[in-house]
Amino acid sequence: MKPAVLVTFLVASVLATSVVLVSGVNITWGYIGPYDRIIARDYVQHDANWFTKHKEIVNYPPKGHQSFRVLSAIRVLDLGGKKNFGYATLLRGGPGFFNSTIEVRSQARKPLNMTIEYFSRF
């Protein structure tokens, strides 16, 4: 009876892992509460190229600007759908800081279409 439980557990864990890997890559750093508002929004778009991966570094605030609000959350939405698999990495700053640096990447031969939203408490 114990091997059947082990096999069931393994099958369930493989299915759960595949669901996580197949879903679109939307990520939120921090917590978006009832008093949080969007203070800025960035769009990152690149067309698909043969054997090319797109990579872009997105800084908040943009060069030449200054931020006077502490970030409470950052949300990255992959608008390309579930088949494009773009992903984002928070490199510096983020919630609790006045600035952030995010690296956005695409898969090979896939377009990149992401929206980055910055939230702060008012």
C-alpha positions as CSV (number, residue, x, y, z in Angstrom):
1,M,0.0,0.0,0.0
2,K,2.9,2.4,0.7
3,P,4.3,2.2,-2.9
4,A,0.9,3.3,-4.3
5,V,0.9,6.4,-2.0
6,L,4.4,7.2,-3.1
7,V,3.5,6.9,-6.8
8,T,0.4,9.1,-6.3
9,F,2.6,11.7,-4.5
10,L,5.2,11.7,-7.3
11,V,2.5,12.0,-10.1
12,A,0.8,14.9,-8.2
13,S,4.2,16.7,-7.8
14,V,5.1,16.3,-11.5
15,L,1.7,17.6,-12.5
16,A,2.0,20.6,-10.1
17,T,5.5,21.4,-11.5
18,S,4.3,21.2,-15.1
19,V,1.4,23.6,-14.3
20,V,3.8,26.1,-12.8
21,L,6.2,25.9,-15.8
22,V,3.5,26.2,-18.4
23,S,1.7,29.2,-17.0
24,G,2.5,32.8,-18.1
25,V,5.2,34.7,-16.2
26,N,3.4,37.4,-14.2
27,I,5.3,38.4,-11.0
28,T,4.7,40.8,-8.2
29,W,7.3,41.9,-5.7
30,G,5.9,43.4,-2.5
31,Y,2.2,43.7,-1.5
32,I,-0.4,45.7,-3.3
33,G,-2.7,47.0,-0.6
34,P,-6.0,49.0,-0.7
35,Y,-4.2,52.4,-0.4
36,D,-1.6,51.6,-3.1
37,R,-1.7,53.5,-6.4
38,I,0.2,53.1,-9.7
39,I,2.8,55.8,-9.9
40,A,4.5,54.7,-13.1
41,R,4.1,52.2,-15.9
42,D,6.7,50.9,-18.4
43,Y,6.1,49.0,-21.6
44,V,8.8,46.7,-23.1
45,Q,8.1,45.4,-26.6
46,H,10.4,43.6,-29.1
47,D,9.5,41.6,-32.2
48,A,10.6,38.0,-32.6
49,N,13.9,37.5,-34.4
50,W,15.4,34.2,-35.6
51,F,17.8,32.8,-33.0
52,T,17.8,35.9,-30.9
53,K,16.9,36.5,-27.2
54,H,15.9,40.0,-26.2
55,K,17.2,41.5,-23.0
56,E,16.4,44.9,-21.6
57,I,17.3,46.7,-18.4
58,V,14.4,48.9,-17.1
59,N,15.3,51.5,-14.4
60,Y,12.8,53.4,-12.2
61,P,12.9,56.3,-12.0
62,P,14.0,57.0,-15.6
63,K,17.3,58.8,-16.2
64,G,17.1,62.5,-15.4
65,H,14.1,62.0,-13.0
66,Q,13.9,61.6,-9.3
67,S,11.5,59.6,-7.2
68,F,10.0,61.0,-4.0
69,R,7.8,58.0,-3.2
70,V,8.9,54.7,-1.6
71,L,7.8,51.8,-3.7
72,S,5.4,49.4,-2.1
73,A,5.1,46.9,-4.9
74,I,6.2,46.2,-8.5
75,R,4.0,44.1,-10.8
76,V,5.3,42.6,-14.1
77,L,2.7,41.4,-16.6
78,D,3.6,39.2,-19.6
79,L,1.1,40.3,-22.2
80,G,2.5,38.0,-24.9
81,G,0.4,35.1,-23.7
82,K,1.4,31.7,-22.3
83,K,3.5,30.6,-25.2
84,N,6.1,33.4,-25.1
85,F,7.6,32.8,-21.6
86,G,9.2,36.1,-21.1
87,Y,10.6,36.6,-17.6
88,A,11.8,39.4,-15.3
89,T,14.4,39.6,-12.5
90,L,14.6,42.3,-9.9
91,L,18.3,43.3,-9.8
92,R,18.4,46.3,-7.4
93,G,16.0,48.3,-5.2
94,G,12.3,47.4,-5.3
95,P,9.7,47.5,-2.5
96,G,10.9,49.6,0.4
97,F,13.3,51.7,-1.9
98,F,12.9,54.8,-4.0
99,N,14.2,53.0,-7.1
100,S,14.4,49.7,-8.9
101,T,16.3,48.0,-11.7
102,I,14.6,45.1,-13.5
103,E,16.0,42.9,-16.2
104,V,13.5,41.6,-18.7
105,R,14.3,38.7,-21.0
106,S,12.6,36.7,-23.8
107,Q,13.0,33.2,-25.0
108,A,14.9,32.5,-28.2
109,R,12.8,33.3,-31.3
110,K,9.9,34.7,-29.2
111,P,8.6,38.2,-29.0
112,L,8.8,40.2,-25.8
113,N,5.7,42.1,-24.6
114,M,5.7,43.1,-21.0
115,T,4.2,45.8,-18.8
116,I,5.9,46.9,-15.5
117,E,3.7,48.7,-13.0
118,Y,5.1,50.6,-10.0
119,F,3.0,51.0,-6.9
120,S,3.3,53.4,-3.9
121,R,1.2,54.2,-0.9
122,F,-0.6,57.5,-0.7
